[in-house]
Amino acid sequence: MKFTIDRLGFMRQLSNVLRAVPSKTVIQILTGIKFDLTDSGLNLTGSNADISIETFIPVTDESMKLQIESTGSVILTARFFSEIIKKLPGETFTFEVKDNFQVVLTSSVSEFTVIGFDANSYPRLPEITDATELEFSSEVFRGLINQTVLAVSAQESRPILTGVHFMINADGLLAVATDSHRLAQRKLDLPVAGNYDFVIPGKSLGELARMLADVQDEIHLKITDNQVLFNFGSTKFYSRLLEGNYPDTTRLIPTDSTTIMQIDAATLLASVDRVSVMSHESRNNVVRLQLNAENKQATLLSNSPDVGNAEENLSFTALTGEVLDISFNPDYLKDALRACGATEIKLAFTTNLRPFTIVPSEDGDYYVQLITPVRTF
């Protein structure tokens, strides 16, 4: 096996695959990257058992300057290999497999010999061939991930809550995440035949969203019983699905309210960020919001017995309903406001002990977040 390729272009492709490679694992071979060179191009594969990423560099891509002398396959330890490629001096490098899977890397005046491994020892990726394929805008799907994954649970005690629940039917796509303290729900209009119900780990979706940041292509989705495949450009992203039944969240979102405040999301985010400087110094990390529609006052307060207290009056667009004094985790609200982006939002409350909702004023039918208050009195 021997080829020459553009070093910087190769590094860009390699960086995607490295996202799936663990630094430590009980399956030692997964700390490596699999190289599979055919007459049509070079395929790179990385996996950590939960996600697997494949990217293909075709010989027809002139920008990659891929020249193939002989085909074959091998595995190299990812960490050492990527560091070497970063530091090579030339614009291109040559990759040659010698006897006993020894790999010689040459570039300009540099030459490295690296121990490789038999590619047959690498786990086979799942075959997803007969599954129905769905198509999304990569930008829209990345937005959906960022608006929901913030609410997945970090606690493995309830593994199903560490993922985002996807329900797809004739009405469209509904994605929901909750850690039992907050909830994020996003809808997409997606005419599709058939019904799908599956849960993708939040960590997998986080990596996928980062990869989609520079992607302009459409993203294609295939689902099987225990795997999902995202295909975009020359990259394939596999993720396992979480097993179990996701809890019914439809009853959690209030349908009525007694107090409503409309405010610019960026304005509220800046205020909560300032006030939470004090709350972060306290044991409970709690911020209070006091609303009085009659006096047209909205005030944020926080207190730390060891440091001091903070108070800030809010400039809102509209405030209606009953007097309210509610406490909550400010970090949850900050995450929610960042996910809403630069827009006006509506916060709807029922009582100081019931969850409240945050919805964008112009997108309220498609996106909603829910935060459970903290009992402080």
C-alpha positions in Angstrom: 0.0 0.0 0.0 1.5 3.3 -1.0 0.1 6.8 -1.8 1.0 10.5 -1.8 -1.4 13.2 -0.8 -1.8 16.9 0.0 -0.9 17.2 3.7 -3.3 20.1 4.7 -6.2 18.8 2.8 -5.7 15.4 4.3 -5.6 16.9 7.8 -9.0 18.5 7.3 -10.5 15.1 6.4 -8.6 13.4 9.2 -9.9 15.8 11.8 -13.5 14.6 11.2 -12.5 11.0 11.7 -10.5 11.8 14.9 -13.8 12.9 16.6 -14.8 9.3 16.9 -11.4 8.0 18.2 -11.2 7.5 22.0 -8.0 8.3 23.8 -8.5 5.3 26.1 -10.7 2.3 25.6 -10.8 -1.4 26.7 -10.9 -2.3 22.9 -7.3 -1.2 22.1 -7.7 -1.3 18.4 -10.3 1.5 18.5 -7.5 4.0 19.5 -6.4 3.6 15.8 -7.6 4.8 12.5 -8.3 2.4 9.7 -6.9 3.3 6.2 -8.4 1.5 3.3 -6.9 2.4 -0.1 -8.6 1.3 -3.3 -8.2 2.4 -7.0 -11.0 4.9 -6.5 -9.6 6.6 -3.4 -8.8 6.5 0.3 -11.3 5.7 3.0 -10.6 6.7 6.7 -12.5 5.2 9.6 -12.6 6.0 13.3 -14.9 4.5 16.0 -15.4 4.4 19.7 -18.2 1.8 19.6 -20.9 4.5 20.2 -20.2 6.5 17.1 -18.2 5.6 13.9 -17.1 8.1 11.3 -16.0 7.3 7.8 -14.7 9.8 5.2 -13.7 9.1 1.6 -11.1 11.0 -0.4 -11.7 10.2 -4.1 -8.7 10.1 -6.5 -10.7 12.4 -8.8 -10.5 15.3 -6.2 -7.6 17.2 -7.8 -7.2 19.5 -4.8 -6.1 16.5 -2.7 -3.3 15.6 -5.1 -3.9 11.9 -4.3 -1.5 9.6 -6.2 -2.0 5.9 -5.7 0.9 3.5 -6.4 -0.5 0.4 -4.7 -3.7 -0.4 -2.8 -4.2 -2.0 0.6 -5.3 -1.4 4.2 -3.7 -0.8 7.6 -4.5 0.6 11.1 -2.3 3.3 12.8 -2.6 4.6 16.3 -4.5 7.9 15.8 -2.7 10.1 18.4 0.8 9.5 17.2 -0.1 9.6 13.5 -2.0 12.9 13.7 0.8 14.6 15.6 3.3 13.5 13.0 1.2 14.7 10.1 0.7 18.1 11.7 4.5 18.6 12.0 5.6 17.3 8.6 7.5 20.0 6.7 6.3 19.4 3.1 3.1 20.3 1.3 2.6 16.6 0.5 3.5 13.4 2.2 3.9 9.8 1.2 2.4 6.9 3.1 3.9 3.4 2.4 3.2 0.1 4.2 6.2 -2.2 4.5 6.6 -5.7 5.9 4.8 -6.5 9.2 2.6 -3.4 8.8 5.4 -1.0 9.3 4.4 2.4 7.9 6.9 4.8 6.5 5.8 8.5 6.3 8.0 10.8 4.2 7.7 14.5 3.5 10.5 16.7 2.2 13.5 16.1 4.5 11.5 14.1 7.2 10.9 10.4 7.5 9.0 8.5 10.2 8.5 4.8 10.7 5.4 3.9 12.6 4.1 0.6 13.8 0.8 -0.4 12.2 -1.7 -3.2 12.7 -3.6 -5.6 10.5 -6.8 -3.9 9.2 -8.7 -7.2 9.5 -8.7 -6.8 13.3 -10.8 -3.6 13.1 -14.5 -4.1 14.0 -16.9 -4.1 11.0 -19.2 -1.1 10.7 -22.9 -1.8 10.6 -24.5 -2.3 7.2 -27.5 0.0 6.7 -28.8 -0.7 3.2 -32.5 -1.3 3.2 -33.5 1.5 5.6 -35.7 4.3 4.5 -33.7 7.5 3.8 -34.8 11.0 5.0 -33.3 14.2 3.8 -32.7 17.5 5.7 -30.9 20.8 5.3 -27.7 20.4 7.2 -28.1 23.9 8.6 -31.7 23.2 9.8 -30.7 19.9 11.4 -27.7 21.4 13.1 -30.0 24.1 14.5 -32.4 21.4 15.8 -29.5 19.6 17.5 -28.3 22.8 19.2 -31.8 23.7 20.4 -32.5 20.3 22.0 -29.3 18.7 23.1 -28.7 21.3 25.8 -31.5 19.6 27.9 -30.2 16.0 27.8 -29.3 14.4 31.1 -25.7 14.0 32.1 -26.7 11.3 34.6 -26.3 7.7 33.5 -28.8 6.5 36.2 -31.5 7.0 33.6 -29.6 6.3 30.3 -32.6 7.0 28.1 -32.6 10.6 29.2 -29.0 11.1 28.0 -30.4 11.2 24.4 -32.7 13.2 22.2 -36.1 11.6 21.4 -37.0 11.7 17.7 -40.6 11.1 16.6 -41.3 11.2 12.9 -44.7 10.7 11.2 -47.1 12.3 8.7 -47.2 15.4 10.9 -43.5 16.0 10.7 -40.5 15.6 13.0 -40.6 16.2 16.8 -37.4 16.2 18.8 -37.5 16.3 22.6 -34.9 16.2 25.3 -35.3 16.5 29.1 -33.2 15.8 32.2 -36.3 16.0 34.4 -35.4 19.6 35.4 -35.7 21.2 32.0 -37.1 20.3 28.6 -36.4 21.4 25.0 -38.8 20.5 22.1 -38.4 21.4 18.4 -40.7 20.6 15.6 -39.9 20.5 11.9 -42.4 20.2 9.0 -41.2 17.1 7.2 -43.7 15.3 5.0 -42.7 11.6 5.2 -44.4 8.2 4.8 -44.1 5.9 7.8 -43.6 6.3 11.5 -40.2 6.4 13.3 -39.5 6.6 17.0 -35.8 6.5 18.2 -33.4 8.1 20.7 -29.9 9.3 19.7 -27.3 9.8 22.4 -26.7 13.5 23.1 -22.9 13.1 22.9 -23.3 11.6 19.4 -25.4 14.6 18.3 -23.0 17.1 19.8 -20.2 15.7 17.7 -22.4 15.6 14.6 -23.4 19.3 15.1 -19.7 20.3 15.3 -19.0 18.5 12.1 -22.0 20.1 10.3 -20.8 23.6 11.1 -18.9 23.8 7.8 -21.2 21.6 5.8 -23.4 23.1 3.0 -24.7 19.8 1.6 -28.0 18.1 2.4 -27.8 15.5 5.2 -29.3 12.1 4.6 -30.6 10.0 7.5 -31.1 6.2 7.6 -32.5 4.4 10.7 -32.4 0.7 11.7 -33.4 -1.0 14.9 -30.2 -0.1 16.8 -28.2 2.3 14.5 -28.6 5.6 12.7 -26.5 6.7 9.7 -26.0 10.4 8.7 -24.6 10.8 5.3 -23.3 14.2 4.0 -20.7 15.0 1.4 -18.1 12.3 1.5 -18.6 11.5 5.2 -20.7 8.9 6.9 -21.5 9.3 10.6 -22.9 6.2 12.5 -24.4 6.3 15.9 -25.9 3.6 18.1 -29.4 4.2 19.3 -30.4 4.1 23.0 -32.6 1.2 24.1 -35.7 1.7 26.2 -38.9 3.7 26.2 -38.6 7.5 26.4 -41.1 9.0 28.9 -44.2 10.8 27.6 -43.4 14.5 27.8 -46.5 15.9 26.1 -48.3 16.4 29.4 -45.4 18.3 30.9 -45.8 21.5 28.8 -48.4 23.8 30.4 -51.2 24.9 28.1 -52.3 28.0 30.1 -50.5 30.7 32.1 -51.3 33.4 34.7 -48.3 35.7 34.0 -46.5 36.4 30.7 -43.4 38.5 30.0 -42.2 39.4 26.6 -38.5 40.5 26.4 -35.5 40.5 24.1 -33.6 37.3 24.6 -30.2 39.0 24.4 -31.2 41.6 27.0 -32.4 39.0 29.4 -29.4 36.8 28.8 -27.0 39.6 29.7 -29.0 40.4 32.9 -29.1 36.8 34.1 -25.4 36.4 33.3 -24.5 39.4 35.5 -26.8 38.5 38.4 -25.6 34.9 38.4 -22.1 36.0 39.2 -23.4 36.1 42.8 -25.6 33.0 42.7 -22.6 30.9 41.5 -20.9 31.7 44.8 -23.8 30.3 46.8 -24.5 26.7 47.6 -27.8 26.6 45.8 -27.0 28.7 42.6 -30.5 30.2 42.5 -31.7 33.5 41.0 -35.1 35.0 41.8 -37.4 36.8 39.3 -40.0 39.1 40.7 -42.8 40.2 38.3 -45.5 42.9 39.0 -47.6 43.7 36.0 -49.6 46.4 37.8 -46.4 48.4 38.7 -44.7 47.4 35.4 -41.7 46.0 37.3 -39.5 43.0 36.6 -36.5 42.4 38.8 -33.8 39.8 39.0 -32.1 39.1 42.4 -29.4 36.8 43.6 -27.8 36.4 47.0 -24.6 34.7 48.4 -24.3 34.9 52.2 -20.5 34.8 51.9 -20.1 37.4 49.1 -23.0 39.7 48.8 -26.1 40.2 46.6 -27.2 41.5 43.2 -30.3 43.2 41.9 -31.2 44.3 38.4 -34.4 45.8 36.9 -35.3 44.4 33.5 -36.4 46.3 30.4 -39.2 44.3 28.9 -41.6 44.7 25.9 -44.8 43.6 27.7 -45.8 42.2 31.1 -49.3 41.0 31.9 -51.0 38.9 34.6 -50.5 38.2 38.3 -47.8 39.1 40.7 -45.1 36.4 40.7 -41.9 35.6 42.7 -40.1 32.6 41.3 -36.7 31.1 41.7 -34.7 29.0 39.2 -31.3 27.8 38.2 -29.8 30.6 36.1 -27.6 28.3 34.1 -30.7 26.5 32.7 -32.2 29.9 31.6 -28.9 31.0 30.0 -28.7 27.8 28.0 -32.3 28.3 26.9 -31.8 31.9 25.9 -28.6 31.1 23.9 -30.6 28.4 22.0 -33.3 30.9 21.1 -30.8 33.2 19.4 -31.3 36.9 18.6 -35.1 37.3 19.0 -37.9 38.4 21.3 -39.1 35.6 23.6 -42.2 35.0 25.7 -41.9 33.6 29.2 -45.2 32.1 30.5 -45.7 31.3 34.2 -48.5 29.6 36.1 -47.3 29.5 39.8 -43.9 29.8 41.4 -43.8 26.0 41.9 -44.9 25.0 38.4 -42.5 24.8 35.4 -42.4 27.9 33.1 -42.0 28.0 29.3 -39.7 30.0 27.0 -40.8 30.3 23.4 -39.5 32.6 20.6 -42.2 35.1 19.8 -42.1 34.3 16.0 -41.6 30.6 16.3 -43.7 29.6 19.3 -45.5 26.8 17.5 -42.2 25.1 16.6 -39.9 25.6 19.6 -40.5 25.5 23.3 -38.3 25.1 26.4 -39.4 24.3 29.9 -37.6 25.0 33.2 -38.6 23.7 36.6 -38.4 26.3 39.3 -36.5 25.9 42.6 -38.5 25.9 45.9 -36.8 28.5 48.1 -39.6 29.4 50.5 
